């Protein structure tokens, strides 16, 4: 059986940001792909279509396609799975994705100057709109509770958070598992514990520690 993993980067980032994690999954025996999408300059529907085309070119055919999306990448993954139900079965893991909408992104969107920092990623994306109510596949969220990140510089986050995304923003009724780890938003991309939890979920449909 052919199992492949699609990795999707977050806001402001590039597939190179997923390189370390990609190497870990490759070492664990999985074929991987980390395509680019333009998180700021392009609206969500176009990004979803671009990622789907990349999957068609470089991933398919595959018996199972698992997806690991960091932050905005998790939202893009959810929208793609909803828009293209013909994708192979597999499991989805989102890392610190604000699926209920992002307080920090909302603040930036309302600012005359700083709104340029999130560009077109807010509407039908970081605003929490346009996500499917049901998914039809296992979906696990890994959230962090180490408040180290730009959130402190942008008015702070009252709730438990990972420095960018509040814990409360990571819950969605379609999730089948939710895990909280002592990690910050950006550090997720370089954490062996995160990789191991992703593999646990891919193989078993659950995390080793769930809350």
C-alpha positions as CSV (number, residue, x, y, z in Angstrom):
1,X,0.0,0.0,0.0
2,X,1.3,3.4,-1.0
3,X,1.0,6.0,1.8
4,X,2.1,9.6,1.1
5,X,2.2,12.7,3.3
6,X,1.3,16.2,2.0
7,X,2.8,19.0,4.1
8,X,1.4,22.5,3.9
9,X,3.2,25.6,5.3
10,X,1.6,28.5,7.1
11,X,1.3,32.2,6.6
12,X,4.5,34.1,5.4
13,X,6.3,30.8,5.0
14,X,7.7,28.7,2.1
15,X,8.0,24.9,1.7
16,X,11.6,25.2,2.9
17,X,10.0,25.8,6.4
18,X,8.7,22.3,6.2
19,X,12.0,20.7,5.1
20,X,13.1,19.4,8.5
21,X,9.7,17.9,9.2
22,X,9.6,16.5,5.7
23,X,13.0,14.8,6.3
24,X,11.7,13.2,9.5
25,X,8.7,11.7,7.7
26,X,10.9,10.5,4.9
27,X,13.2,8.8,7.4
28,X,10.1,7.1,8.8
29,X,9.3,5.6,5.4
30,X,6.8,7.9,4.0
31,X,6.9,9.6,0.6
32,X,6.3,13.4,1.0
33,X,5.5,16.5,-0.9
34,X,5.6,20.1,0.3
35,X,4.1,22.4,-2.4
36,X,4.1,26.2,-2.4
37,X,1.1,28.4,-2.2
38,X,1.0,32.1,-2.0
39,X,-0.4,32.8,1.5
40,X,-0.6,36.6,1.3
41,X,-1.0,37.6,-2.4
42,X,-3.6,35.0,-3.4
43,X,-7.1,34.3,-2.0
44,X,-8.0,31.0,-0.4
45,X,-9.9,29.4,-3.3
46,X,-7.0,29.9,-5.7
47,X,-4.5,28.5,-3.1
48,X,-6.7,25.5,-2.6
49,X,-6.8,24.9,-6.4
50,X,-3.0,25.3,-6.7
51,X,-2.3,22.8,-4.0
52,X,-4.8,20.3,-5.5
53,X,-3.0,20.6,-8.9
54,X,0.3,20.0,-7.2
55,X,-1.1,16.9,-5.6
56,X,-2.4,15.7,-9.0
57,X,1.0,16.2,-10.6
58,X,3.3,14.8,-7.9
59,X,1.3,12.6,-5.5
60,X,-1.3,10.7,-7.3
61,X,-1.8,7.8,-7.6
62,X,-1.7,6.9,-3.9
63,X,-3.6,4.4,-1.8
64,X,-3.6,6.8,1.1
65,X,-2.8,10.5,1.3
66,X,-2.2,12.0,4.8
67,X,-2.0,15.7,5.3
68,X,0.0,17.7,7.8
69,X,-0.8,21.4,7.8
70,X,0.8,24.1,10.0
71,X,-1.4,27.1,10.9
72,X,-2.9,28.5,7.8
73,X,-1.8,25.4,6.0
74,X,-4.2,23.4,8.0
75,X,-7.1,25.6,6.9
76,X,-6.0,25.3,3.3
77,X,-6.0,21.5,3.8
78,X,-9.6,21.5,5.2
79,X,-10.8,23.6,2.3
80,X,-9.2,21.4,-0.2
81,X,-10.6,18.2,1.3
82,X,-14.1,19.8,1.2
83,X,-13.7,21.1,-2.4
84,X,-12.1,17.9,-3.8
85,X,-13.7,14.8,-2.3
86,X,-12.0,12.6,-4.9
87,X,-8.7,12.8,-3.0
88,X,-7.4,9.4,-1.6
89,X,-8.4,8.5,1.9
90,X,-6.1,9.3,4.7
91,X,-5.8,11.3,8.0
92,X,-5.4,15.0,8.6
93,X,-3.2,16.6,11.2
94,X,-3.4,20.3,11.8
95,X,-0.7,22.1,13.8
96,X,-1.9,25.2,15.6
97,X,-4.5,26.1,13.0
98,X,-7.0,28.7,14.1
99,X,-10.0,26.9,12.8
100,X,-12.4,29.1,14.8
101,X,-10.8,32.3,13.4
102,X,-7.7,34.1,14.5
103,X,-7.9,37.0,17.0
104,X,-4.4,38.2,15.9
105,X,-5.3,38.1,12.2
106,X,-8.5,39.9,13.0
107,X,-6.6,42.7,14.6
108,X,-4.2,43.0,11.7
109,X,-7.1,43.0,9.2
110,X,-8.6,46.0,10.9
111,X,-5.3,48.0,10.8
112,X,-4.8,50.4,7.9
113,X,-1.2,49.6,7.5
114,X,-0.6,46.2,9.2
115,X,-3.4,44.6,7.2
116,X,-0.9,44.1,4.4
117,X,0.9,41.6,6.6
118,X,-1.9,39.1,6.1
119,X,-3.1,40.2,2.7
120,X,-5.8,37.9,1.2
121,X,-5.4,35.2,3.8
122,X,-8.0,36.6,6.2
123,X,-11.3,36.3,4.2
124,X,-12.5,32.7,4.0
125,X,-9.3,31.7,5.8
126,X,-8.0,33.2,9.0
127,X,-11.4,34.6,9.8
128,X,-12.6,31.1,10.5
129,X,-15.2,31.1,7.7
130,X,-15.6,28.7,4.8
131,X,-14.5,25.5,6.7
132,X,-16.5,22.3,6.4
133,X,-18.8,21.3,9.2
134,X,-18.0,17.7,8.7
135,X,-14.9,16.1,7.1
136,X,-15.5,12.4,6.6
137,X,-12.0,11.4,7.7
138,X,-10.0,11.3,10.9
139,X,-8.8,14.8,11.9
140,X,-6.4,15.5,14.7
141,X,-5.3,18.9,16.0
142,X,-2.1,19.5,17.9
143,X,-2.1,22.8,19.8
144,X,0.6,24.5,21.8
145,X,0.5,26.3,25.1
146,X,3.8,28.1,25.2
147,X,3.0,31.8,24.7
148,X,6.2,32.7,22.7
149,X,5.5,34.6,19.5
150,X,4.3,37.8,17.8
151,X,1.0,37.7,19.7
152,X,2.7,39.6,22.6
153,X,3.6,42.4,20.2
154,X,0.1,42.6,18.7
155,X,-2.0,43.2,21.8
156,X,-1.5,39.9,23.5
157,X,-3.9,36.9,23.9
158,X,-5.8,36.5,27.1
159,X,-6.5,32.8,26.6
160,X,-3.9,30.0,26.8
161,X,-2.0,30.2,23.5
162,X,1.1,29.2,21.6
163,X,2.3,32.8,21.0
164,X,0.2,33.3,17.9
165,X,-3.0,31.2,18.2
166,X,-5.2,30.8,21.2
167,X,-6.0,27.3,22.4
168,X,-9.8,28.1,22.1
169,X,-9.2,28.8,18.4
170,X,-8.0,25.3,17.7
171,X,-11.2,23.4,18.4
172,X,-13.7,22.2,15.8
173,X,-16.6,19.8,16.2
174,X,-15.4,17.7,13.2
175,X,-12.1,16.8,15.0
176,X,-11.7,13.2,16.1
177,X,-8.7,14.0,18.3
178,X,-7.1,17.0,20.0
179,X,-3.7,17.1,21.7
180,X,-2.0,20.0,23.7
181,X,1.8,20.0,23.9
182,X,4.2,22.4,25.7
183,X,5.4,24.1,22.5
184,X,5.1,27.5,20.7
185,X,3.6,28.1,17.3
186,X,6.8,28.3,15.3
187,X,8.6,25.6,17.3
188,X,6.1,23.1,16.0
189,X,8.0,22.8,12.8
190,X,11.2,21.6,14.5
191,X,9.8,19.3,17.2
192,X,10.5,15.6,17.3
193,X,7.6,15.2,19.6
194,X,5.3,16.8,17.1
195,X,6.6,14.4,14.4
196,X,6.1,11.4,16.6
197,X,2.5,12.5,17.5
198,X,1.8,12.9,13.8
199,X,3.0,9.4,13.0
200,X,1.0,8.1,15.9
201,X,-2.1,9.7,14.5
202,X,-1.4,8.6,10.9
203,X,-0.9,5.0,12.1
204,X,-3.5,4.7,14.8
205,X,-6.0,7.6,14.5
206,X,-5.1,8.9,17.9
207,X,-2.4,10.8,19.8
208,X,-0.4,9.3,22.7
209,X,-1.7,12.2,24.9
210,X,-5.1,13.7,24.3
211,X,-6.9,16.3,26.3
